[in-house]
């Protein structure tokens, strides 16, 4: 009896460890691809897979981007689409652009068994209220809110970014 309890505890701990490892892999992959996205915006480096049109759209909408910093990456769960819903990874990138600071959220493919996807499937702007708590300091938060209001107070969507490049027409 005692031996089966020990085996069950070990199995549970192993499963928990695998879950934590998978979650960490998704965050790391999203951070890496988001940093690559930032390099594409600021230095003209190659963008991650699926992001080339978004890079062109960001430049068309926000103007020159002088800095980009990954401020958050996390697993995102959507309860729609069935009883279980679906999960994917998102990462947030703070930009310093000609039109002021902005935070873009990048979405990535549904994770594979290795949970290492770096294929960008969506890019859109977050409103200042949607930026994760403690991701920005008070000065950055204030500058973001002011720039967002100066741009009209509406977040730019993926469709808008792609429409600047002709890729949003369908």
DSSP file (Angstrom, degrees, kcal/mol; ACC not computed):
  #  RESIDUE AA STRUCTURE BP1 BP2  ACC     N-H-->O    O-->H-N    N-H-->O    O-->H-N    TCO  KAPPA ALPHA  PHI   PSI    X-CA   Y-CA   Z-CA
    1    1 A X     >        0   0    0      0, 0.0     4,-1.7     0, 0.0     5,-0.1   0.000 360.0 360.0 360.0 -47.1    0.0    0.0    0.0
    2    2 A X  H  >  +     0   0    0      1,-0.2     4,-1.9     2,-0.2     5,-0.1   0.872 360.0  54.6 -64.9 -36.6    2.8    2.4    1.0
    3    3 A X  H  > S+     0   0    0      1,-0.2     4,-2.5     2,-0.2    -1,-0.2   0.898 106.4  50.3 -65.8 -40.9    4.7    1.6   -2.1
    4    4 A X  H  > S+     0   0    0      1,-0.2     4,-2.4     2,-0.2    -1,-0.2   0.860 109.0  52.6 -66.8 -34.0    1.8    2.4   -4.5
    5    5 A X  H  X S+     0   0    0     -4,-1.7     4,-2.1     2,-0.2    -1,-0.2   0.906 110.2  48.1 -65.6 -40.7    1.4    5.7   -2.7
    6    6 A X  H  X S+     0   0    0     -4,-1.9     4,-2.5     2,-0.2    -2,-0.2   0.924 112.2  48.9 -65.1 -45.5    5.1    6.5   -3.3
    7    7 A X  H  X S+     0   0    0     -4,-2.5     4,-2.5     1,-0.2    -2,-0.2   0.902 111.0  50.0 -62.2 -41.3    4.9    5.5   -6.9
    8    8 A X  H  X S+     0   0    0     -4,-2.4     4,-2.3     2,-0.2    -1,-0.2   0.896 110.9  49.8 -64.0 -39.4    1.8    7.7   -7.4
    9    9 A X  H  X S+     0   0    0     -4,-2.1     4,-2.4     2,-0.2    -2,-0.2   0.909 111.3  48.5 -65.2 -42.8    3.5   10.6   -5.8
   10   10 A X  H  X S+     0   0    0     -4,-2.5     4,-2.3     2,-0.2    -2,-0.2   0.913 111.9  49.5 -64.1 -42.9    6.6   10.2   -8.0
   11   11 A X  H  X S+     0   0    0     -4,-2.5     4,-2.4     2,-0.2    -2,-0.2   0.910 111.4  49.1 -63.0 -42.7    4.4   10.0  -11.1
   12   12 A X  H  X S+     0   0    0     -4,-2.3     4,-2.4     1,-0.2    -2,-0.2   0.924 111.2  49.2 -62.9 -44.5    2.5   13.1  -10.1
   13   13 A X  H  X S+     0   0    0     -4,-2.4     4,-2.3     2,-0.2    -1,-0.2   0.886 110.6  51.3 -62.4 -39.5    5.7   15.0   -9.5
   14   14 A X  H  X S+     0   0    0     -4,-2.3     4,-2.3     2,-0.2    -2,-0.2   0.927 110.9  47.4 -64.5 -44.9    7.1   13.9  -12.9
   15   15 A X  H  X S+     0   0    0     -4,-2.4     4,-2.2     1,-0.2    -2,-0.2   0.903 111.8  50.5 -62.7 -41.1    4.0   15.1  -14.7
   16   16 A X  H  X S+     0   0    0     -4,-2.4     4,-2.2     1,-0.2    -1,-0.2   0.910 109.9  50.9 -62.3 -42.3    4.0   18.4  -12.8
   17   17 A X  H  X S+     0   0    0     -4,-2.3     4,-2.4     1,-0.2    -2,-0.2   0.896 109.0  50.3 -62.8 -41.6    7.7   18.8  -13.8
   18   18 A X  H  X S+     0   0    0     -4,-2.3     4,-2.8     2,-0.2    -1,-0.2   0.904 109.9  51.6 -63.3 -41.4    7.0   18.1  -17.5
   19   19 A X  H  X S+     0   0    0     -4,-2.2     4,-2.3     2,-0.2    -2,-0.2   0.914 110.9  46.7 -62.0 -43.6    4.1   20.7  -17.4
   20   20 A X  H  X S+     0   0    0     -4,-2.2     4,-2.4     2,-0.2    -1,-0.2   0.906 112.7  50.7 -64.7 -42.0    6.4   23.4  -15.9
   21   21 A X  H  X S+     0   0    0     -4,-2.4     4,-2.2     2,-0.2    -2,-0.2   0.927 111.1  47.9 -62.2 -45.3    9.1   22.6  -18.5
   22   22 A X  H  X S+     0   0    0     -4,-2.8     4,-2.0     2,-0.2    -2,-0.2   0.921 111.8  49.8 -62.1 -44.0    6.7   22.8  -21.4
   23   23 A X  H  X S+     0   0    0     -4,-2.3     4,-1.9     1,-0.2    -1,-0.2   0.910 111.6  48.9 -61.6 -42.5    5.3   26.1  -20.1
   24   24 A X  H  X S+     0   0    0     -4,-2.4     4,-2.5     1,-0.2    -1,-0.2   0.868 107.8  54.4 -65.6 -37.2    8.8   27.5  -19.7
   25   25 A X  H  X S+     0   0    0     -4,-2.2     4,-2.7     2,-0.2     5,-0.2   0.907 107.5  50.5 -63.1 -41.9    9.8   26.4  -23.2
   26   26 A X  H  X S+     0   0    0     -4,-2.0     4,-2.3     2,-0.2    -2,-0.2   0.919 111.8  47.3 -62.6 -44.1    6.8   28.3  -24.7
   27   27 A X  H  X S+     0   0    0     -4,-1.9     4,-2.6     2,-0.2    -2,-0.2   0.923 113.4  48.3 -62.5 -45.0    7.7   31.5  -22.9
   28   28 A X  H  X S+     0   0    0     -4,-2.5     4,-2.5     2,-0.2    -2,-0.2   0.921 112.3  48.2 -63.1 -44.2   11.4   31.2  -23.9
   29   29 A X  H  X S+     0   0    0     -4,-2.7     4,-2.6    86,-0.3     5,-0.2   0.907 113.0  48.3 -63.2 -41.7   10.5   30.6  -27.5
   30   30 A X  H  X S+     0   0    0     -4,-2.3     4,-2.4    -5,-0.2    -2,-0.2   0.905 112.0  49.0 -65.6 -41.2    8.1   33.5  -27.6
   31   31 A X  H  X S+     0   0    0     -4,-2.6     4,-2.3     2,-0.2    -2,-0.2   0.916 112.4  48.7 -63.7 -42.3   10.6   35.8  -25.9
   32   32 A X  H  X S+     0   0    0     -4,-2.5     4,-1.9     2,-0.2    -2,-0.2   0.940 114.4  44.1 -63.8 -47.7   13.3   34.7  -28.4
   33   33 A X  H  X S+     0   0    0     -4,-2.6     4,-2.1     1,-0.2    15,-0.3   0.862 113.2  52.4 -66.4 -34.9   11.0   35.3  -31.5
   34   34 A X  H  X S+     0   0    0     -4,-2.4     4,-2.3     2,-0.2    -1,-0.2   0.875 108.2  50.3 -69.0 -37.3    9.8   38.6  -30.0
   35   35 A X  H  X S+     0   0    0     -4,-2.3     4,-2.3     2,-0.2    -2,-0.2   0.885 110.1  50.9 -64.8 -38.1   13.3   39.8  -29.6
   36   36 A X  H  X S+     0   0    0     -4,-1.9     4,-2.1     2,-0.2    -2,-0.2   0.888 108.3  52.3 -64.6 -39.4   14.0   38.8  -33.2
   37   37 A X  H  X S+     0   0    0     -4,-2.1     4,-2.0     2,-0.2    -2,-0.2   0.918 109.3  50.0 -60.4 -44.8   10.8   40.8  -34.2
   38   38 A X  H  X S+     0   0    0     -4,-2.3     4,-2.5     1,-0.2     5,-0.3   0.896 109.1  51.0 -61.5 -41.2   12.3   43.8  -32.3
   39   39 A X  H  X>S+     0   0    0     -4,-2.3     4,-2.8     1,-0.2     6,-1.4   0.876 108.2  52.9 -63.7 -37.1   15.6   43.4  -34.1
   40   40 A X  H  X5S+     0   0    0     -4,-2.1     4,-0.7     4,-0.3    -1,-0.2   0.890 113.0  44.6 -64.3 -38.2   13.7   43.3  -37.4
   41   41 A X  H  <5S+     0   0    0     -4,-2.0    24,-0.5    -5,-0.1    -2,-0.2   0.893 124.9  30.5 -71.9 -39.9   12.0   46.6  -36.5
   42   42 A X  H  <5S+     0   0    0     -4,-2.5    -2,-0.2    -5,-0.1    -3,-0.2   0.795 135.3  20.0 -93.8 -30.3   15.0   48.4  -35.2
   43   43 A X  H  <5S-     0   0    0     -4,-2.8    -3,-0.2    -5,-0.3    -2,-0.1   0.426  98.2-111.9-123.2  -1.1   17.9   47.0  -37.2
   44   44 A X     << +     0   0    0     -4,-0.7    -4,-0.3    -5,-0.6    -3,-0.1   0.696  62.1 155.4  76.7  17.9   16.4   45.5  -40.3
   45   45 A X        -     0   0    0     -6,-1.4     2,-0.2     1,-0.2    -1,-0.2  -0.197  57.0 -75.1 -69.4 168.8   17.3   42.0  -39.3
   46   46 A X        -     0   0    0      1,-0.1    -6,-0.2    -7,-0.0    -1,-0.2  -0.475  52.6-130.4 -66.1 132.3   15.3   39.0  -40.6
   47   47 A X        -     0   0    0     -2,-0.2   -10,-0.1     1,-0.1     5,-0.1  -0.373  28.9 -91.6 -78.3 163.3   11.9   38.8  -38.8
   48   48 A X    >   -     0   0    0    -15,-0.3     3,-2.1     1,-0.2     4,-0.3  -0.284  63.9 -68.8 -66.5 162.8   10.6   35.5  -37.2
   49   49 A X  T 3  S+     0   0    0      1,-0.3    71,-2.8    69,-0.2    -1,-0.2  -0.262 122.9  15.8 -54.7 132.8    8.4   33.3  -39.4
   50   50 A X  T 3  S+     0   0    0     69,-0.2    -1,-0.3    -3,-0.1     4,-0.2   0.392 105.9  90.2  87.0  -2.3    5.0   34.8  -40.2
   51   51 A X    <>  +     0   0    0     -3,-2.1     4,-2.4     1,-0.1     5,-0.2   0.496  49.6  95.3-107.9  -3.8    6.1   38.4  -39.1
   52   52 A X  H  > S+     0   0    0     -4,-0.3     4,-2.0     1,-0.2     5,-0.2   0.910  89.5  46.6 -58.4 -45.7    7.4   40.1  -42.3
   53   53 A X  H  > S+     0   0    0      1,-0.2     4,-2.3     2,-0.2    -1,-0.2   0.874 111.7  51.8 -63.8 -37.1    4.1   41.7  -43.2
   54   54 A X  H  > S+     0   0    0     -4,-0.2     4,-2.8     2,-0.2    -1,-0.2   0.885 106.4  53.9 -66.6 -38.4    3.6   42.9  -39.6
   55   55 A X  H  X S+     0   0    0     -4,-2.4     4,-2.1     2,-0.2    -2,-0.2   0.939 110.9  46.0 -61.2 -46.4    7.1   44.5  -39.6
   56   56 A X  H  X S+     0   0    0     -4,-2.0     4,-2.1     1,-0.2    -2,-0.2   0.909 113.8  49.7 -61.6 -41.7    6.3   46.4  -42.8
   57   57 A X  H  X S+     0   0    0     -4,-2.3     4,-2.5     2,-0.2     5,-0.3   0.882 108.1  52.1 -65.7 -39.8    2.9   47.4  -41.3
   58   58 A X  H  X>S+     0   0    0     -4,-2.8     4,-3.0     2,-0.2     5,-0.5   0.926 111.2  47.8 -62.4 -44.6    4.5   48.6  -38.0
   59   59 A X  H  X5S+     0   0    0     -4,-2.1     4,-1.3     1,-0.2    -2,-0.2   0.899 113.5  48.0 -63.1 -39.5    6.9   50.8  -39.9
   60   60 A X  H  <5S+     0   0    0     -4,-2.1    -2,-0.2    -5,-0.2    -1,-0.2   0.894 122.0  33.8 -68.0 -39.2    4.1   52.2  -42.0
   61   61 A X  H  <5S+     0   0    0     -4,-2.5    -2,-0.2    -5,-0.1    -3,-0.2   0.920 131.5  26.8 -84.0 -47.1    1.8   52.9  -39.0
   62   62 A X  H  <5S-     0   0    0     -4,-3.0    37,-1.2     1,-0.3    36,-0.5   0.584  96.5-140.9 -95.5 -11.9    4.3   53.9  -36.3
   63   63 A X     << +     0   0    0     -4,-1.3    -1,-0.3    -5,-0.5    -2,-0.1  -0.451  62.0   4.3  80.1-160.5    7.2   55.2  -38.4
   64   64 A X        -     0   0    0     -2,-0.1    34,-1.6    33,-0.1     2,-0.6  -0.304  67.0-147.7 -61.1 137.3   10.8   54.6  -37.4
   65   65 A X  E     +A   97   0A   0    -24,-0.5    32,-0.2    32,-0.2     3,-0.1  -0.943  18.6 177.3-109.2 118.8   11.2   52.3  -34.5
   66   66 A X  E     +     0   0A   0     30,-2.6     2,-0.3    -2,-0.6    31,-0.1   0.667  66.3  15.2 -97.1 -18.8   14.4   53.1  -32.5
   67   67 A X  E     -A   96   0A   0     29,-1.1    29,-2.4     2,-0.0     2,-0.3  -0.993  55.1-174.3-154.1 149.5   14.0   50.6  -29.6
   68   68 A X  E     -A   95   0A   0     -2,-0.3     2,-0.4    27,-0.2    27,-0.2  -0.976   7.2-178.8-147.0 132.2   12.1   47.4  -28.9
   69   69 A X  E     -A   94   0A   0     25,-2.2    25,-3.0    -2,-0.3     2,-0.4  -0.994  28.1-127.6-136.9 128.5   12.0   45.5  -25.6
   70   70 A X  E     +A   93   0A   0     -2,-0.4    23,-0.2    23,-0.2     3,-0.1  -0.623  30.4 173.9 -72.0 123.8   10.2   42.3  -24.7
   71   71 A X  E     +     0   0A   0     21,-2.7     2,-0.3    -2,-0.4    22,-0.2   0.578  58.5   3.9-110.3 -13.6    8.3   43.0  -21.5
   72   72 A X  E     -A   92   0A   0     20,-1.2    20,-2.5   -45,-0.0    -1,-0.3  -0.969  48.1-174.1-166.7 151.6    6.2   39.9  -21.0
   73   73 A X  E     +A   91   0A   0     -2,-0.3     2,-0.3    18,-0.3    18,-0.2  -0.960  23.7 150.3-149.2 138.1    5.5   36.4  -22.3
   74   74 A X  E     -A   90   0A   0     16,-2.6    16,-2.7    -2,-0.3     2,-0.3  -0.989  47.6 -92.6-161.5 162.8    2.9   34.0  -21.1
   75   75 A X  E     -A   89   0A   0     -2,-0.3     2,-0.5    14,-0.2    14,-0.2  -0.675  39.6-154.5 -79.9 137.4    0.5   31.2  -22.0
   76   76 A X  E     -A   88   0A   0     12,-3.9    12,-2.1    -2,-0.3     2,-0.5  -0.968   3.7-158.5-120.3 129.8   -2.9   32.5  -23.0
   77   77 A X  E     -A   87   0A   0     -2,-0.5     2,-0.5    10,-0.2    10,-0.2  -0.914   3.6-166.7-110.7 131.2   -6.1   30.4  -22.7
   78   78 A X  E     -A   86   0A   0      8,-2.9     8,-2.3    -2,-0.5    -2,-0.0  -0.977   9.3-158.8-115.6 124.6   -9.3   31.0  -24.7
   79   79 A X        +     0   0    0     -2,-0.5     3,-0.3     6,-0.2     6,-0.2   0.560  63.6  97.2 -80.7  -8.2  -12.4   29.2  -23.4
   80   80 A X        +     0   0    0      1,-0.2    -2,-0.1     6,-0.1     6,-0.1  -0.275  60.4  51.7 -75.3 165.1  -14.2   29.5  -26.8
   81   81 A X  S    S-     0   0    0      4,-0.1     2,-0.2     3,-0.1    -1,-0.2   0.788 115.7 -25.0  84.6  29.1  -14.2   26.8  -29.4
   82   82 A X  S    S-     0   0    0     -3,-0.3     4,-0.1     1,-0.1     3,-0.0  -0.625  91.4 -57.0 124.7 176.6  -15.4   23.8  -27.4
   83   83 A X  S    S+     0   0    0      1,-0.2    -1,-0.1    -2,-0.2    -2,-0.0   0.813 132.6  36.8 -65.6 -30.2  -15.4   22.5  -23.9
   84   84 A X  S    S-     0   0    0      1,-0.2    -1,-0.2    -3,-0.2    -2,-0.1   0.716  90.8-159.1 -95.0 -21.7  -11.7   22.7  -23.4
   85   85 A X        -     0   0    0     -6,-0.2     2,-0.3    -8,-0.1    -6,-0.2  -0.383  25.8 -85.9  72.1-158.6  -10.9   25.9  -25.4
   86   86 A X  E     -A   78   0A   0     -8,-2.3    -8,-2.9    -6,-0.1     2,-0.3  -0.992  26.9-141.4-150.3 157.1   -7.3   26.3  -26.6
   87   87 A X  E     +A   77   0A   0     -2,-0.3    24,-0.3   -10,-0.2     2,-0.3  -0.871  22.6 160.4-117.4 148.5   -4.0   27.6  -25.4
   88   88 A X  E     -A   76   0A   0    -12,-2.1   -12,-3.9    -2,-0.3     2,-0.4  -0.952  36.9-103.1-155.5 169.9   -1.3   29.6  -27.2
   89   89 A X  E     -A   75   0A   0     20,-0.5    19,-2.1    19,-0.4     2,-0.3  -0.792  30.5-173.3-102.8 139.9    1.6   31.8  -26.2
   90   90 A X  E     -AB  74 107A   0    -16,-2.7   -16,-2.6    -2,-0.4     2,-0.3  -0.929   3.4-167.0-125.5 154.3    1.7   35.6  -26.4
   91   91 A X  E     -AB  73 106A   0     15,-2.1    15,-3.2    -2,-0.3     2,-0.4  -0.995  12.7-140.5-139.7 145.1    4.5   38.1  -25.8
   92   92 A X  E     -AB  72 105A   0    -20,-2.5   -21,-2.7    -2,-0.3   -20,-1.2  -0.891  13.4-165.6-110.7 135.6    4.4   41.8  -25.4
   93   93 A X  E     -AB  70 104A   0     11,-2.9    11,-2.6    -2,-0.4     2,-0.5  -0.981  12.2-144.5-125.2 125.0    7.0   44.2  -26.9
   94   94 A X  E     -AB  69 103A   0    -25,-3.0   -25,-2.2    -2,-0.4     2,-0.3  -0.776  22.6-161.9 -87.2 125.4    7.4   47.8  -25.9
   95   95 A X  E     -AB  68 102A   0      7,-3.5     7,-1.4    -2,-0.5     2,-0.6  -0.836  19.7-152.9-108.2 145.5    8.4   50.0  -28.9
   96   96 A X  E     +AB  67 101A   0    -29,-2.4   -30,-2.6    -2,-0.3   -29,-1.1  -0.976  39.6 164.7-108.2 112.0    9.9   53.5  -29.0
   97   97 A X  E >   -AB  65 100A   0      3,-0.6     3,-1.9    -2,-0.6   -32,-0.2  -0.721  55.9 -97.8-126.9 172.6    8.6   54.8  -32.3
   98   98 A X  T 3  S+     0   0    0    -34,-1.6   -35,-0.2   -36,-0.5     3,-0.1   0.767 126.0  49.3 -60.5 -25.9    8.3   58.1  -34.2
   99   99 A X  T 3  S-     0   0    0    -37,-1.2    -1,-0.3     1,-0.4   -36,-0.1   0.126 125.3 -95.6-100.2  19.2    4.6   58.2  -33.0
  100  100 A X  E <   -B   97   0A   0     -3,-1.9    -3,-0.6   -38,-0.2    -1,-0.4  -0.276  64.5 -29.7  95.8 177.5    5.6   57.5  -29.4
  101  101 A X  E     +B   96   0A   0     -5,-0.2     2,-0.3    42,-0.2    -5,-0.2  -0.318  59.5 173.3 -69.4 151.5    5.7   54.4  -27.3
  102  102 A X  E     -B   95   0A   0     -7,-1.4    -7,-3.5    45,-0.1     2,-0.5  -0.981  26.4-136.2-152.1 152.3    3.4   51.5  -28.0
  103  103 A X  E     -B   94   0A   0     23,-0.5    23,-3.0    -2,-0.3     2,-0.4  -0.969  20.7-166.2-114.5 121.4    3.0   47.9  -26.7
  104  104 A X  E     -BC  93 125A   0    -11,-2.6   -11,-2.9    -2,-0.5     2,-0.5  -0.859   9.9-146.2-104.8 140.0    2.4   45.2  -29.4
  105  105 A X  E     -BC  92 124A   0     19,-3.5    19,-1.8    -2,-0.4     2,-0.4  -0.930  11.2-158.8-106.3 125.5    1.2   41.8  -28.5
  106  106 A X  E     -BC  91 123A   0    -15,-3.2   -15,-2.1    -2,-0.5     2,-0.3  -0.870   3.8-155.8-101.4 133.4    2.5   38.9  -30.6
  107  107 A X  E     -BC  90 122A   0     15,-2.7    14,-2.8    -2,-0.4    15,-1.1  -0.849   9.9-154.9-107.2 147.3    0.6   35.6  -30.8
  108  108 A X  E     - C   0 120A   0    -19,-2.1   -19,-0.4    -2,-0.3    12,-0.2  -0.845  29.2 -78.6-122.7 156.7    2.3   32.4  -31.7
  109  109 A X        -     0   0    0     10,-2.0   -20,-0.5    -2,-0.3    -1,-0.2   0.005  63.8 -81.9 -44.2 152.5    1.1   29.1  -33.2
  110  110 A X        -     0   0    0    -22,-0.1   -22,-0.2     1,-0.1    -1,-0.1  -0.409  66.3 -93.8 -55.6 135.0   -0.6   26.6  -30.9
  111  111 A X        -     0   0    0    -24,-0.3    -1,-0.1    -3,-0.1     2,-0.1  -0.148  36.0-139.2 -60.3 146.6    2.3   24.9  -29.1
  112  112 A X    >   -     0   0    0     -3,-0.1     3,-0.8     1,-0.0     5,-0.1  -0.251  42.2 -82.8 -88.4-175.3    3.7   21.6  -30.4
  113  113 A X  T 3  S+     0   0    0      1,-0.3    -2,-0.1     2,-0.1    -1,-0.0   0.842 137.2  45.6 -60.1 -32.6    4.7   18.7  -28.2
  114  114 A X  T 3  S-     0   0    0    -89,-0.0    -1,-0.3   -88,-0.0    -3,-0.1   0.598 102.4-139.8 -85.5 -11.3    8.0   20.4  -27.6
  115  115 A X    <   +     0   0    0     -3,-0.8   -86,-0.3     1,-0.1    -4,-0.1   0.886  64.7 122.5  57.7  42.3    6.2   23.7  -27.0
  116  116 A X        +     0   0    0    -87,-0.1    -1,-0.1   -88,-0.1   -90,-0.1   0.042  28.7 151.1-124.0  26.6    8.8   25.7  -28.9
  117  117 A X        +     0   0    0     -8,-0.1   -84,-0.2     1,-0.1    -6,-0.1  -0.286  18.5 173.7 -64.6 142.8    6.9   27.4  -31.7
  118  118 A X        +     0   0    0    -85,-0.1     2,-0.7   -86,-0.1   -69,-0.2   0.090  38.1 122.7-131.9  20.1    8.2   30.7  -33.0
  119  119 A X        -     0   0    0    -71,-0.1   -10,-2.0   -69,-0.1     2,-0.3  -0.776  57.7-137.9 -89.2 116.1    5.7   31.2  -35.8
  120  120 A X  E     +C  108   0A   0    -71,-2.8   -12,-0.3    -2,-0.7     3,-0.1  -0.578  28.0 171.5 -76.4 128.7    3.9   34.6  -35.4
  121  121 A X  E     +     0   0A   0    -14,-2.8     2,-0.3     1,-0.3   -13,-0.2   0.550  64.0  11.4-112.5 -13.6    0.2   34.3  -36.1
  122  122 A X  E     -C  107   0A   0    -15,-1.1   -15,-2.7     2,-0.0     2,-0.4  -0.967  51.0-170.4-163.6 145.3   -1.0   37.8  -35.0
  123  123 A X  E     +C  106   0A   0     -2,-0.3     2,-0.3   -17,-0.2   -17,-0.2  -0.978  22.2 153.1-138.8 127.5    0.3   41.2  -34.0
  124  124 A X  E     -C  105   0A   0    -19,-1.8   -19,-3.5    -2,-0.4     2,-0.3  -0.981  42.2-100.9-149.0 160.7   -1.9   43.9  -32.5
  125  125 A X  E     -C  104   0A   0     31,-2.9     2,-0.3    -2,-0.3   -21,-0.2  -0.587  29.6-138.9 -83.5 142.2   -1.5   46.9  -30.2
  126  126 A X        -     0   0    0    -23,-3.0   -23,-0.5    -2,-0.3     2,-0.1  -0.758  18.3-121.2 -93.1 145.9   -2.5   46.7  -26.5
  127  127 A X    >>  -     0   0    0     -2,-0.3     3,-1.4     1,-0.1     4,-0.8  -0.467  34.6-104.5 -73.1 159.3   -4.3   49.6  -24.9
  128  128 A X  G >4 S+     0   0    0      1,-0.3     3,-0.7     2,-0.2    -1,-0.1   0.853 123.5  55.4 -55.1 -33.7   -2.4   51.0  -21.8
  129  129 A X  G 34 S+     0   0    0      1,-0.2    -1,-0.3    16,-0.1     4,-0.1   0.726 103.3  55.6 -71.1 -21.2   -5.0   49.2  -19.6
  130  130 A X  G <4 S+     0   0    0     -3,-1.4    -1,-0.2     2,-0.1     2,-0.2   0.599  79.2 107.9 -87.7 -12.1   -4.2   45.8  -21.2
  131  131 A X  S << S-     0   0    0     -4,-0.8     3,-0.1    -3,-0.7     5,-0.1  -0.485  85.0-100.2 -67.1 131.2   -0.5   46.0  -20.5
  132  132 A X    >   -     0   0    0     -2,-0.2     3,-1.8     1,-0.1     4,-0.3  -0.175  45.3 -93.5 -54.6 142.7    0.4   43.4  -17.8
  133  133 A X  T 3  S+     0   0    0      1,-0.3    -1,-0.1     2,-0.1    -4,-0.0  -0.244 108.3  12.4 -55.1 141.9    0.8   44.9  -14.3
  134  134 A X  T 3  S+     0   0    0      2,-0.2    -1,-0.3    -3,-0.1    -2,-0.1   0.558  91.7 113.7  66.2  11.1    4.4   45.8  -13.4
  135  135 A X  S <  S+     0   0    0     -3,-1.8     2,-0.3    -4,-0.1    -2,-0.1   0.788  80.1  34.3 -78.2 -27.2    5.6   45.4  -17.0
  136  136 A X  S    S-     0   0    0     -4,-0.3    -2,-0.2    -5,-0.1     2,-0.1  -0.906  82.9-120.7-125.0 152.1    6.4   49.1  -17.2
  137  137 A X     >  -     0   0    0     -2,-0.3     4,-2.7     1,-0.1     5,-0.2  -0.362  42.7 -94.5 -81.4 174.3    7.6   51.6  -14.7
  138  138 A X  H  > S+     0   0    0      1,-0.2     4,-2.3     2,-0.2     5,-0.2   0.870 124.5  49.7 -60.9 -40.3    5.5   54.7  -13.9
  139  139 A X  H  > S+     0   0    0      2,-0.2     4,-2.4     1,-0.2    -1,-0.2   0.922 113.2  46.1 -66.2 -43.7    7.3   57.0  -16.4
  140  140 A X  H  > S+     0   0    0      2,-0.2     4,-2.5     1,-0.2    -2,-0.2   0.910 112.4  51.5 -63.8 -41.7    6.9   54.4  -19.3
  141  141 A X  H  X S+     0   0    0     -4,-2.7     4,-2.3     2,-0.2    -2,-0.2   0.913 111.6  46.7 -61.8 -44.0    3.3   53.8  -18.3
  142  142 A X  H  X S+     0   0    0     -4,-2.3     4,-2.1     2,-0.2    -2,-0.2   0.910 113.3  47.9 -64.9 -43.5    2.5   57.6  -18.4
  143  143 A X  H  X S+     0   0    0     -4,-2.4     4,-2.5     2,-0.2     5,-0.2   0.883 111.3  51.9 -64.8 -38.5    4.3   58.1  -21.7
  144  144 A X  H  X S+     0   0    0     -4,-2.5     4,-2.7     2,-0.2    -2,-0.2   0.937 110.2  47.7 -62.4 -47.5    2.5   55.1  -23.2
  145  145 A X  H  X S+     0   0    0     -4,-2.3     4,-2.1     1,-0.2    -2,-0.2   0.899 113.1  48.6 -62.0 -40.9   -0.9   56.5  -22.1
  146  146 A X  H  X S+     0   0    0     -4,-2.1     4,-2.2     2,-0.2    -1,-0.2   0.925 113.9  45.0 -66.1 -45.1   -0.1   59.9  -23.5
  147  147 A X  H  X S+     0   0    0     -4,-2.5     4,-1.6     2,-0.2    -2,-0.2   0.896 111.3  53.6 -66.1 -40.1    1.1   58.6  -26.9
  148  148 A X  H  <>S+     0   0    0     -4,-2.7     5,-2.4    -5,-0.2     6,-0.3   0.926 110.7  46.5 -60.5 -45.3   -1.9   56.2  -27.2
  149  149 A X  H ><5S+     0   0    0     -4,-2.1     3,-1.7     1,-0.2    -1,-0.2   0.898 109.5  54.5 -63.4 -41.0   -4.3   59.1  -26.6
  150  150 A X  H 3<5S+     0   0    0     -4,-2.2    -1,-0.2     1,-0.3    -2,-0.2   0.794 103.8  56.1 -64.7 -27.9   -2.4   61.3  -29.2
  151  151 A X  T 3<5S-     0   0    0     -4,-1.6    -1,-0.3    -3,-0.2     3,-0.2   0.362 134.6 -87.4 -84.4   5.7   -2.8   58.5  -31.8
  152  152 A X  T < 5 -     0   0    0     -3,-1.7    -3,-0.2     1,-0.1    -2,-0.1   0.308  53.7 -94.0 108.9  -8.8   -6.6   58.6  -31.3
  153  153 A X  S   <S+     0   0    0     -5,-2.4     2,-0.4     1,-0.2    -4,-0.2   0.661  92.6 111.4  76.7  15.8   -7.1   56.2  -28.4
  154  154 A X        -     0   0    0     -6,-0.3    -1,-0.2    -3,-0.2     2,-0.1  -0.987  67.5-122.6-122.0 131.3   -7.8   53.2  -30.5
  155  155 A X        -     0   0    0     -2,-0.4     2,-0.3   -30,-0.1   -28,-0.1  -0.437  27.0-114.5 -72.6 144.0   -5.4   50.2  -30.7
  156  156 A X        -     0   0    0     -2,-0.1   -31,-2.9   -30,-0.1     2,-0.2  -0.596  33.9-143.3 -76.8 136.6   -4.0   49.2  -34.1
  157  157 A X     >  -     0   0    0     -2,-0.3     4,-2.3   -33,-0.2     5,-0.2  -0.480  23.0-109.0 -96.9 167.0   -5.2   45.8  -35.2
  158  158 A X  H  > S+     0   0    0      1,-0.2     4,-2.6     2,-0.2     5,-0.2   0.909 120.4  54.4 -59.4 -42.8   -3.5   43.0  -37.1
  159  159 A X  H  > S+     0   0    0      1,-0.2     4,-2.2     2,-0.2    -1,-0.2   0.913 108.1  48.9 -60.5 -42.4   -5.7   43.7  -40.1
  160  160 A X  H  > S+     0   0    0      2,-0.2     4,-1.3     1,-0.2    -1,-0.2   0.932 111.0  49.7 -63.3 -45.7   -4.7   47.4  -40.1
  161  161 A X  H  < S+     0   0    0     -4,-2.3     3,-0.4     1,-0.2     4,-0.4   0.926 115.1  43.6 -58.9 -44.4   -1.0   46.6  -39.9
  162  162 A X  H ><>S+     0   0    0     -4,-2.6     5,-2.0     1,-0.2     3,-1.1   0.799 105.1  63.1 -72.6 -27.7   -1.3   44.2  -42.8
  163  163 A X  H ><5S+     0   0    0     -4,-2.2     3,-0.7     4,-0.3    -1,-0.2   0.800  93.4  63.5 -68.7 -26.0   -3.5   46.5  -44.8
  164  164 A X  T 3<5S+     0   0    0     -4,-1.3    -1,-0.3    -3,-0.4    -2,-0.2   0.747 110.6  39.1 -65.2 -21.6   -0.7   49.0  -45.0
  165  165 A X  T < 5S-     0   0    0     -3,-1.1    -1,-0.2    -4,-0.4    -2,-0.2   0.404 117.2-110.4-107.2  -0.2    1.2   46.4  -46.9
  166  166 A X  T < 5S+     0   0    0     -3,-0.7     3,-0.4    -4,-0.4    -3,-0.2   0.454  94.5 106.8  83.5   0.2   -1.7   45.1  -49.0
  167  167 A X      < +     0   0    0     -5,-2.0    -4,-0.3     1,-0.2    -5,-0.1   0.584  66.7  63.7 -88.3 -10.4   -1.7   41.8  -47.1
  168  168 A X  S    S+     0   0    0     -6,-1.0     2,-0.5    -9,-0.1    -5,-0.2   0.517  77.2 104.0 -90.4  -5.4   -4.9   42.5  -45.1
  169  169 A X              0   0    0     -3,-0.4   -10,-0.0    -7,-0.3     0, 0.0  -0.636 360.0 360.0 -79.1 125.5   -7.1   42.7  -48.2
  170  170 A X              0   0    0     -2,-0.5    -1,-0.2     0, 0.0    -2,-0.0   0.312 360.0 360.0-156.7 360.0   -9.2   39.6  -48.6
